[in-house]
Amino acid sequence: MRLALAAAALLITTSSAALAHPGEELDGRVHAGLSQDPPGPGTVPLPKDKLLVPPAGAQHFVVVSDSAKHGDAWLWDQPDGSRAGRFSMSLRGWITETDGVVRLNEAGLPTSLVVRGVSPEGDAAETMSVGPDGKATWKAAADSGSAPLNGFYVNNGAPPFLMESALSAALRKNGAAGVPLLPVGRAYLDQTAVTATVQGPAGPKTLRLIQTRGFGMAPSSAWVDEKGEPWGSIGWISFVPAGYEAAPKILRPIQRDFERSQVKAVAASFLAPANRAPILFDNVTLFDADRGRFLPAQAVLVEGGKVARIGRAGSLKAPAGGRTVDGQGKSLVPGLWDAHRHAGSERALIANLATGITSYRSPGSSIEDAERLMAAQKAGTLLGGEGWFQAIVDKKDPLAAQGATTVSSAAEAVEAVRMIKAKGLWGVKFYTSMDPAWIAPAAAEAKKLGLHVNGHVPARMRPLEAVRAGYDELTHINFVVMQLMPQAVVDKANTAARIEGPAKYARNLDLTSAEARAMLAELKQKGTWVDPSLVVFESTLSSEGGVPQAPVAAYADSVPPLVARGFRAGGHPLIENLTRDDYRKSMAKLVELTGALHKAGVPIVAGTDGEGRELVRELELYEQGGLSKAAALQTATINPARMVGAAERTGSIAVGKEADMILVDGDVSQDLGALRRVLTVVSDGVVMDGDALRQAAGYTGRPK
């Protein structure tokens, strides 16, 4: 959902706010460093009609994906020497309407910043100013503070490119020394020899690929012009100058090839033959995923890439050339699965293994990314576990999913399904703007070709109608609860109504009603899988801003500081005089519904729609909903293996199966949180150190 936008890394990549909501005519008070009231819980964003109007001749950028245009951004210089920006974007209902004004001092450092408007996290208002004492003071929904102006202030969510030019100049000037950042950190610029030429209204443009370090878990790629000025960023969502909408198709594969080359040596070191030596885990608490039980004092021998033997603690010995790990106080569980992990880059997938995920389902990769990653996986050179890939099909529409194959008829939908099969993908995912009448013929073709069918439920269609039309699986708990929503919500499920409807109505639902019981019974009868991805809605509905969101809170001290800052973003804007507590009550009802699905016998697979680090929190929410620890853990081990048809070879620790497992510090039978403390990862028999994987993935230490 929102996190798909993370593929669009701007030169400044600091937080979800900086990515998703990077944009009145400002009056003299603002120019003097004053603004609307500072942001805080429950503040009302400045409305769109009060935001800056770009003047004629403003620099114009567009936000595009392969499926549609999603927004616009403008930049211009004002007569008083300040720089202004305006940003307008809609991603299937995730609305961003912001503006910003920044001033720089003679050294090129920001001395004042005002950002106003709305983002998917609510009020985007942010202020930063430097007082006579030389101290910078800032306030935004995510944080506030003050410090001497000894660095470049990194904004939470200013319009794209508003501050990048100044930062780029500072980075070029300082060279290898980098640039100190406020509130914390240091940024570095890496030039590359990679160039490309694109065509646009100004004729051919020669661009250079650069990378910045210090903002995220990994280097962020962007493109600059001949003068080194920021030109655009390329991903699933791309930010490019107007008139260059075709450029991403040229630049994306070039950028991907370079990024792939960067992780090649890292992957080779972890996948080296020496790491396939036999290993014995002795005296561990073993999770038997097939039977859903924890077994104390067990020994497991891995040899030749398989589980060779299982016995009582002390009853097995490692063969010559192997090693033994003392498992006292530790648990050995099957490698975790993230059943909703959008995969696009090799580097990002390293984070899978760093968080104990050895298998994943990507419910929506671009065709080109899926083909490349599947080829690397088949060749044994991909460091990231085993993946099952799907592609998204949506109606050609302004609200189409970014990265989707878009269609204009039932016949085109059927052809898209055939193309996905021909490319070797595992399944097809339909999306919210699809014409409901197209689902049945397209799903029938998918079934005939052996493809898995799931997705968001199209607007004007209820989940049971989607299941009857051929869905094998419902994606996201908010689409499950659509069965119980008013028709007005269902009709606009391809907009923010898919969030705001459940936020408003779910808290008052009676899950013992005849309608709810009938839904549960039909899902059970049809064997429909459900991927709740509760963590998405916990962040969206429950987060106030200013404190780390619950799904990632355990990692707040083990990620780079500016990433941790992004963890403190707020939740979805409040509507219709509802309170955050109302939203939280609706979130609690979604957790309750997940428990009711399990109790009714509806199979559940755990997915994050995030970075993987949210997976353990997903399981903790299942436990809150009434699942036992064992049942919750099955949703991230044997259940997804069964769903993809791989349970005969993986998904549990059993003799003869592939060696996919993790050793964690603690007793998982008593605390699911122990799953975050990954010590050793075994993926298809390759033994890897958890700390080394975390370092390779950009973590600064172990999570809490």
Number of C-alpha atoms within 10 A of each C-alpha: 14 16 15 19 18 20 17 25 24 26 29 28 29 25 26 23 28 22 24 25 30 33 33 18 12 17 10 10 10 16 17 10 19 17 19 15 11 17 22 19 13 15 16 17 19 19 13 17 11 13 21 20 15 20 12 8 9 15 15 18 24 23 26 24 24 20 23 21 21 22 18 23 29 26 25 19 15 11 7 8 10 15 18 27 29 30 28 24 23 21 26 23 17 19 21 27 28 32 38 30 29 25 20 17 9 7 8 14 19 23 22 25 28 27 30 32 28 24 29 25 27 28 29 32 30 28 27 25 23 19 14 6 8 13 15 23 20 23 20 23 25 24 19 16 12 15 15 14 22 15 19 24 24 24 26 30 28 31 31 28 23 24 27 17 16 18 26 20 14 21 20 16 12 12 13 12 12 19 23 19 19 21 25 17 16 17 21 22 24 17 14 11 8 13 16 16 13 16 15 14 10 8 9 11 14 14 23 21 24 22 17 23 19 25 23 22 23 17 21 23 25 24 25 19 15 11 8 17 17 24 21 28 24 27 27 22 26 26 28 24 20 16 14 18 21 15 19 24 14 14 20 16 15 16 21 19 11 15 18 14 12 13 18 15 11 15 19 14 13 19 20 12 11 12 16 21 18 24 25 24 27 27 24 27 26 27 24 19 23 15 12 17 16 19 15 18 18 22 26 28 24 30 21 15 20 21 24 18 15 20 14 15 19 12 12 18 16 18 14 8 9 15 14 17 15 13 23 16 14 25 28 32 26 30 28 32 32 32 33 25 25 26 25 22 19 24 25 19 25 25 24 26 28 30 29 35 30 29 27 27 23 23 25 27 23 21 22 13 17 24 16 15 24 19 13 14 16 10 9 15 17 22 27 24 23 21 22 18 27 28 24 27 30 26 26 18 16 15 21 27 29 26 23 25 24 24 22 14 15 19 12 17 26 21 15 22 25 17 14 23 19 10 12 15 20 20 26 27 25 29 25 26 26 28 19 18 13 20 26 19 16 26 26 18 18 22 17 9 15 12 23 20 23 27 23 26 33 26 22 19 22 22 24 20 16 22 22 14 18 22 29 23 25 26 27 24 21 27 26 26 23 22 18 21 20 12 14 12 22 24 16 19 28 25 21 18 20 25 20 21 21 28 27 20 19 25 17 12 17 14 17 10 10 10 13 17 15 12 20 23 16 16 25 17 12 13 15 21 22 25 25 30 27 28 28 22 26 24 24 25 28 22 23 25 22 19 19 22 24 17 24 21 19 19 23 20 16 18 21 22 20 23 21 22 23 25 26 26 29 29 23 25 23 21 12 7 8 13 14 21 12 20 28 19 20 25 25 20 23 27 23 17 25 29 20 20 23 20 14 16 15 21 21 27 27 28 33 25 26 21 20 27 23 25 31 29 23 24 28 20 24 27 20 17 22 18 19 16 21 19 21 27 31 29 25 29 31 27 27 29 24 15 17 14 11 13 17 14 17 25 30 28 27 21 16 15 19 24 30 31 28 28 27 26 20 23 21 22 19 10 11 19 18 18 26 23 20 26 21 23 28 28 27 23 23 23 26 21 17 23 18 15 25 23 17 19 21 20 22 17 15 20 19 13
